[in-house]
Amino acid sequence: MVISEKEYINALSIVRSYLEQVKIEVSVDPDWELKLNLRLDDFDFYNRVLHCFQDANLNTVRDIITYHEEKNLLTLRNFGKSCIIDVFEVFDEKGIKLPKSKKHQDIVNKYLLYCKSSN
């Protein structure tokens, strides 16, 4: 298939426009690197959550995200539903998002429904 120079230039402009849009959409929080290095002691977690993190030698946000992606936080000893909810809530307050698996999302949704029904 042979295309004309005009069609080629038009196609390039479409690709360039798309790449500019994608670049904007994937812009990263400029403070992300600083957030990754925050110590967990500086967060307002429940004591149980902090003890679980200390026992697993998890000290920074980067440690938590890495552990969560590799093993899942729910595999930590004595770390259950209320702990994972606490982590998501505290991190959300600071603008830190952990990837949520379906299991995590189900737990959070049930908790939110419980909170709404108890009010």
PyMOL CGO cylinders between C-alpha atoms (Angstrom):
from pymol import cmd
from pymol.cgo import CYLINDER

trace = [
    CYLINDER, 0.00, 0.00, 0.00, 1.37, 3.36, -1.01, 0.3, 1, 1, 1, 1, 1, 1,
    CYLINDER, 1.37, 3.36, -1.01, 0.15, 6.56, 0.62, 0.3, 1, 1, 1, 1, 1, 1,
    CYLINDER, 0.15, 6.56, 0.62, 0.60, 10.09, -0.56, 0.3, 1, 1, 1, 1, 1, 1,
    CYLINDER, 0.60, 10.09, -0.56, 2.80, 12.63, 1.19, 0.3, 1, 1, 1, 1, 1, 1,
    CYLINDER, 2.80, 12.63, 1.19, -0.32, 14.50, 2.30, 0.3, 1, 1, 1, 1, 1, 1,
    CYLINDER, -0.32, 14.50, 2.30, -1.80, 11.33, 3.88, 0.3, 1, 1, 1, 1, 1, 1,
    CYLINDER, -1.80, 11.33, 3.88, 1.55, 10.60, 5.55, 0.3, 1, 1, 1, 1, 1, 1,
    CYLINDER, 1.55, 10.60, 5.55, 1.74, 14.10, 7.06, 0.3, 1, 1, 1, 1, 1, 1,
    CYLINDER, 1.74, 14.10, 7.06, -1.88, 13.83, 8.21, 0.3, 1, 1, 1, 1, 1, 1,
    CYLINDER, -1.88, 13.83, 8.21, -1.18, 10.47, 9.87, 0.3, 1, 1, 1, 1, 1, 1,
    CYLINDER, -1.18, 10.47, 9.87, 1.90, 11.90, 11.62, 0.3, 1, 1, 1, 1, 1, 1,
    CYLINDER, 1.90, 11.90, 11.62, -0.11, 14.82, 12.98, 0.3, 1, 1, 1, 1, 1, 1,
    CYLINDER, -0.11, 14.82, 12.98, -2.75, 12.42, 14.33, 0.3, 1, 1, 1, 1, 1, 1,
    CYLINDER, -2.75, 12.42, 14.33, -0.08, 10.30, 16.04, 0.3, 1, 1, 1, 1, 1, 1,
    CYLINDER, -0.08, 10.30, 16.04, 1.65, 13.41, 17.43, 0.3, 1, 1, 1, 1, 1, 1,
    CYLINDER, 1.65, 13.41, 17.43, -1.67, 14.72, 18.78, 0.3, 1, 1, 1, 1, 1, 1,
    CYLINDER, -1.67, 14.72, 18.78, -2.40, 11.34, 20.40, 0.3, 1, 1, 1, 1, 1, 1,
    CYLINDER, -2.40, 11.34, 20.40, 1.05, 11.18, 22.00, 0.3, 1, 1, 1, 1, 1, 1,
    CYLINDER, 1.05, 11.18, 22.00, 0.59, 14.66, 23.46, 0.3, 1, 1, 1, 1, 1, 1,
    CYLINDER, 0.59, 14.66, 23.46, -2.74, 13.60, 24.98, 0.3, 1, 1, 1, 1, 1, 1,
    CYLINDER, -2.74, 13.60, 24.98, -1.25, 10.42, 26.43, 0.3, 1, 1, 1, 1, 1, 1,
    CYLINDER, -1.25, 10.42, 26.43, 1.63, 12.40, 27.90, 0.3, 1, 1, 1, 1, 1, 1,
    CYLINDER, 1.63, 12.40, 27.90, -0.81, 14.67, 29.71, 0.3, 1, 1, 1, 1, 1, 1,
    CYLINDER, -0.81, 14.67, 29.71, -2.93, 11.76, 30.96, 0.3, 1, 1, 1, 1, 1, 1,
    CYLINDER, -2.93, 11.76, 30.96, 0.03, 9.88, 32.48, 0.3, 1, 1, 1, 1, 1, 1,
    CYLINDER, 0.03, 9.88, 32.48, 1.55, 12.88, 34.22, 0.3, 1, 1, 1, 1, 1, 1,
    CYLINDER, 1.55, 12.88, 34.22, 2.93, 11.87, 37.60, 0.3, 1, 1, 1, 1, 1, 1,
    CYLINDER, 2.93, 11.87, 37.60, 2.45, 13.60, 40.93, 0.3, 1, 1, 1, 1, 1, 1,
    CYLINDER, 2.45, 13.60, 40.93, 5.65, 15.68, 41.33, 0.3, 1, 1, 1, 1, 1, 1,
    CYLINDER, 5.65, 15.68, 41.33, 5.76, 14.79, 45.03, 0.3, 1, 1, 1, 1, 1, 1,
    CYLINDER, 5.76, 14.79, 45.03, 5.46, 11.05, 44.39, 0.3, 1, 1, 1, 1, 1, 1,
    CYLINDER, 5.46, 11.05, 44.39, 9.13, 10.31, 45.08, 0.3, 1, 1, 1, 1, 1, 1,
    CYLINDER, 9.13, 10.31, 45.08, 8.88, 12.19, 48.38, 0.3, 1, 1, 1, 1, 1, 1,
    CYLINDER, 8.88, 12.19, 48.38, 5.73, 10.27, 49.31, 0.3, 1, 1, 1, 1, 1, 1,
    CYLINDER, 5.73, 10.27, 49.31, 7.43, 6.94, 48.56, 0.3, 1, 1, 1, 1, 1, 1,
    CYLINDER, 7.43, 6.94, 48.56, 10.19, 7.74, 51.06, 0.3, 1, 1, 1, 1, 1, 1,
    CYLINDER, 10.19, 7.74, 51.06, 7.86, 8.75, 53.91, 0.3, 1, 1, 1, 1, 1, 1,
    CYLINDER, 7.86, 8.75, 53.91, 8.38, 6.72, 57.07, 0.3, 1, 1, 1, 1, 1, 1,
    CYLINDER, 8.38, 6.72, 57.07, 5.37, 4.74, 58.25, 0.3, 1, 1, 1, 1, 1, 1,
    CYLINDER, 5.37, 4.74, 58.25, 5.88, 6.00, 61.81, 0.3, 1, 1, 1, 1, 1, 1,
    CYLINDER, 5.88, 6.00, 61.81, 4.73, 9.42, 60.56, 0.3, 1, 1, 1, 1, 1, 1,
    CYLINDER, 4.73, 9.42, 60.56, 1.29, 8.09, 59.59, 0.3, 1, 1, 1, 1, 1, 1,
    CYLINDER, 1.29, 8.09, 59.59, -1.71, 7.79, 61.89, 0.3, 1, 1, 1, 1, 1, 1,
    CYLINDER, -1.71, 7.79, 61.89, -2.18, 4.02, 61.59, 0.3, 1, 1, 1, 1, 1, 1,
    CYLINDER, -2.18, 4.02, 61.59, -3.75, 1.83, 64.24, 0.3, 1, 1, 1, 1, 1, 1,
    CYLINDER, -3.75, 1.83, 64.24, -1.10, 0.36, 66.56, 0.3, 1, 1, 1, 1, 1, 1,
    CYLINDER, -1.10, 0.36, 66.56, -1.85, -3.13, 65.26, 0.3, 1, 1, 1, 1, 1, 1,
    CYLINDER, -1.85, -3.13, 65.26, -1.07, -2.01, 61.68, 0.3, 1, 1, 1, 1, 1, 1,
    CYLINDER, -1.07, -2.01, 61.68, 2.22, -0.43, 62.74, 0.3, 1, 1, 1, 1, 1, 1,
    CYLINDER, 2.22, -0.43, 62.74, 3.22, -3.56, 64.66, 0.3, 1, 1, 1, 1, 1, 1,
    CYLINDER, 3.22, -3.56, 64.66, 2.48, -5.74, 61.63, 0.3, 1, 1, 1, 1, 1, 1,
    CYLINDER, 2.48, -5.74, 61.63, 4.61, -3.47, 59.46, 0.3, 1, 1, 1, 1, 1, 1,
    CYLINDER, 4.61, -3.47, 59.46, 7.45, -3.42, 62.00, 0.3, 1, 1, 1, 1, 1, 1,
    CYLINDER, 7.45, -3.42, 62.00, 7.38, -7.23, 62.36, 0.3, 1, 1, 1, 1, 1, 1,
    CYLINDER, 7.38, -7.23, 62.36, 7.71, -7.54, 58.57, 0.3, 1, 1, 1, 1, 1, 1,
    CYLINDER, 7.71, -7.54, 58.57, 10.48, -4.90, 58.48, 0.3, 1, 1, 1, 1, 1, 1,
    CYLINDER, 10.48, -4.90, 58.48, 8.37, -2.53, 56.34, 0.3, 1, 1, 1, 1, 1, 1,
    CYLINDER, 8.37, -2.53, 56.34, 9.41, 1.04, 57.12, 0.3, 1, 1, 1, 1, 1, 1,
    CYLINDER, 9.41, 1.04, 57.12, 8.46, 3.31, 54.22, 0.3, 1, 1, 1, 1, 1, 1,
    CYLINDER, 8.46, 3.31, 54.22, 5.59, 3.79, 51.79, 0.3, 1, 1, 1, 1, 1, 1,
    CYLINDER, 5.59, 3.79, 51.79, 7.86, 2.32, 49.10, 0.3, 1, 1, 1, 1, 1, 1,
    CYLINDER, 7.86, 2.32, 49.10, 8.25, -0.84, 51.22, 0.3, 1, 1, 1, 1, 1, 1,
    CYLINDER, 8.25, -0.84, 51.22, 4.48, -1.17, 51.56, 0.3, 1, 1, 1, 1, 1, 1,
    CYLINDER, 4.48, -1.17, 51.56, 3.79, -0.71, 47.86, 0.3, 1, 1, 1, 1, 1, 1,
    CYLINDER, 3.79, -0.71, 47.86, 6.52, -3.18, 46.90, 0.3, 1, 1, 1, 1, 1, 1,
    CYLINDER, 6.52, -3.18, 46.90, 5.32, -5.76, 49.42, 0.3, 1, 1, 1, 1, 1, 1,
    CYLINDER, 5.32, -5.76, 49.42, 1.71, -5.27, 48.38, 0.3, 1, 1, 1, 1, 1, 1,
    CYLINDER, 1.71, -5.27, 48.38, 2.51, -5.76, 44.68, 0.3, 1, 1, 1, 1, 1, 1,
    CYLINDER, 2.51, -5.76, 44.68, 4.67, -8.84, 45.30, 0.3, 1, 1, 1, 1, 1, 1,
    CYLINDER, 4.67, -8.84, 45.30, 2.83, -10.64, 48.09, 0.3, 1, 1, 1, 1, 1, 1,
    CYLINDER, 2.83, -10.64, 48.09, -0.35, -8.73, 49.08, 0.3, 1, 1, 1, 1, 1, 1,
    CYLINDER, -0.35, -8.73, 49.08, -0.62, -7.02, 52.47, 0.3, 1, 1, 1, 1, 1, 1,
    CYLINDER, -0.62, -7.02, 52.47, -3.24, -9.51, 53.64, 0.3, 1, 1, 1, 1, 1, 1,
    CYLINDER, -3.24, -9.51, 53.64, -0.48, -12.14, 53.83, 0.3, 1, 1, 1, 1, 1, 1,
    CYLINDER, -0.48, -12.14, 53.83, 1.16, -10.28, 56.75, 0.3, 1, 1, 1, 1, 1, 1,
    CYLINDER, 1.16, -10.28, 56.75, 0.82, -12.05, 60.08, 0.3, 1, 1, 1, 1, 1, 1,
    CYLINDER, 0.82, -12.05, 60.08, -2.11, -10.67, 62.16, 0.3, 1, 1, 1, 1, 1, 1,
    CYLINDER, -2.11, -10.67, 62.16, -3.06, -8.32, 59.32, 0.3, 1, 1, 1, 1, 1, 1,
    CYLINDER, -3.06, -8.32, 59.32, -6.78, -8.55, 58.55, 0.3, 1, 1, 1, 1, 1, 1,
    CYLINDER, -6.78, -8.55, 58.55, -9.73, -6.67, 57.14, 0.3, 1, 1, 1, 1, 1, 1,
    CYLINDER, -9.73, -6.67, 57.14, -9.67, -3.77, 59.58, 0.3, 1, 1, 1, 1, 1, 1,
    CYLINDER, -9.67, -3.77, 59.58, -5.93, -3.31, 58.98, 0.3, 1, 1, 1, 1, 1, 1,
    CYLINDER, -5.93, -3.31, 58.98, -6.23, -3.15, 55.20, 0.3, 1, 1, 1, 1, 1, 1,
    CYLINDER, -6.23, -3.15, 55.20, -9.11, -0.69, 55.50, 0.3, 1, 1, 1, 1, 1, 1,
    CYLINDER, -9.11, -0.69, 55.50, -7.02, 1.48, 57.83, 0.3, 1, 1, 1, 1, 1, 1,
    CYLINDER, -7.02, 1.48, 57.83, -4.12, 1.48, 55.37, 0.3, 1, 1, 1, 1, 1, 1,
    CYLINDER, -4.12, 1.48, 55.37, -6.34, 2.48, 52.44, 0.3, 1, 1, 1, 1, 1, 1,
    CYLINDER, -6.34, 2.48, 52.44, -8.03, 5.24, 54.46, 0.3, 1, 1, 1, 1, 1, 1,
    CYLINDER, -8.03, 5.24, 54.46, -4.79, 6.71, 55.85, 0.3, 1, 1, 1, 1, 1, 1,
    CYLINDER, -4.79, 6.71, 55.85, -3.02, 6.53, 52.49, 0.3, 1, 1, 1, 1, 1, 1,
    CYLINDER, -3.02, 6.53, 52.49, -6.03, 8.08, 50.71, 0.3, 1, 1, 1, 1, 1, 1,
    CYLINDER, -6.03, 8.08, 50.71, -5.84, 11.05, 53.09, 0.3, 1, 1, 1, 1, 1, 1,
    CYLINDER, -5.84, 11.05, 53.09, -2.22, 11.59, 51.99, 0.3, 1, 1, 1, 1, 1, 1,
    CYLINDER, -2.22, 11.59, 51.99, -2.97, 11.11, 48.28, 0.3, 1, 1, 1, 1, 1, 1,
    CYLINDER, -2.97, 11.11, 48.28, -1.26, 7.72, 48.11, 0.3, 1, 1, 1, 1, 1, 1,
    CYLINDER, -1.26, 7.72, 48.11, -3.08, 5.04, 46.15, 0.3, 1, 1, 1, 1, 1, 1,
    CYLINDER, -3.08, 5.04, 46.15, -2.37, 1.35, 46.55, 0.3, 1, 1, 1, 1, 1, 1,
    CYLINDER, -2.37, 1.35, 46.55, -3.44, -0.95, 43.75, 0.3, 1, 1, 1, 1, 1, 1,
    CYLINDER, -3.44, -0.95, 43.75, -6.65, -2.61, 44.89, 0.3, 1, 1, 1, 1, 1, 1,
    CYLINDER, -6.65, -2.61, 44.89, -7.28, -6.23, 44.12, 0.3, 1, 1, 1, 1, 1, 1,
    CYLINDER, -7.28, -6.23, 44.12, -10.87, -7.45, 43.83, 0.3, 1, 1, 1, 1, 1, 1,
    CYLINDER, -10.87, -7.45, 43.83, -10.60, -8.99, 47.31, 0.3, 1, 1, 1, 1, 1, 1,
    CYLINDER, -10.60, -8.99, 47.31, -9.43, -5.67, 48.79, 0.3, 1, 1, 1, 1, 1, 1,
    CYLINDER, -9.43, -5.67, 48.79, -12.16, -3.77, 47.00, 0.3, 1, 1, 1, 1, 1, 1,
    CYLINDER, -12.16, -3.77, 47.00, -14.84, -6.18, 48.28, 0.3, 1, 1, 1, 1, 1, 1,
    CYLINDER, -14.84, -6.18, 48.28, -13.61, -5.70, 51.86, 0.3, 1, 1, 1, 1, 1, 1,
    CYLINDER, -13.61, -5.70, 51.86, -13.59, -1.91, 51.55, 0.3, 1, 1, 1, 1, 1, 1,
    CYLINDER, -13.59, -1.91, 51.55, -17.06, -1.88, 49.93, 0.3, 1, 1, 1, 1, 1, 1,
    CYLINDER, -17.06, -1.88, 49.93, -18.54, -4.07, 52.68, 0.3, 1, 1, 1, 1, 1, 1,
    CYLINDER, -18.54, -4.07, 52.68, -17.01, -1.80, 55.31, 0.3, 1, 1, 1, 1, 1, 1,
    CYLINDER, -17.01, -1.80, 55.31, -18.42, 1.32, 53.65, 0.3, 1, 1, 1, 1, 1, 1,
    CYLINDER, -18.42, 1.32, 53.65, -21.87, -0.29, 53.43, 0.3, 1, 1, 1, 1, 1, 1,
    CYLINDER, -21.87, -0.29, 53.43, -21.64, -1.22, 57.11, 0.3, 1, 1, 1, 1, 1, 1,
    CYLINDER, -21.64, -1.22, 57.11, -20.71, 2.37, 58.02, 0.3, 1, 1, 1, 1, 1, 1,
    CYLINDER, -20.71, 2.37, 58.02, -23.65, 3.76, 56.04, 0.3, 1, 1, 1, 1, 1, 1,
    CYLINDER, -23.65, 3.76, 56.04, -26.12, 1.29, 57.57, 0.3, 1, 1, 1, 1, 1, 1,
    CYLINDER, -26.12, 1.29, 57.57, -24.96, 1.95, 61.15, 0.3, 1, 1, 1, 1, 1, 1,
    CYLINDER, -24.96, 1.95, 61.15, -25.56, 5.73, 60.82, 0.3, 1, 1, 1, 1, 1, 1,
]
cmd.load_cgo(trace, "trace")
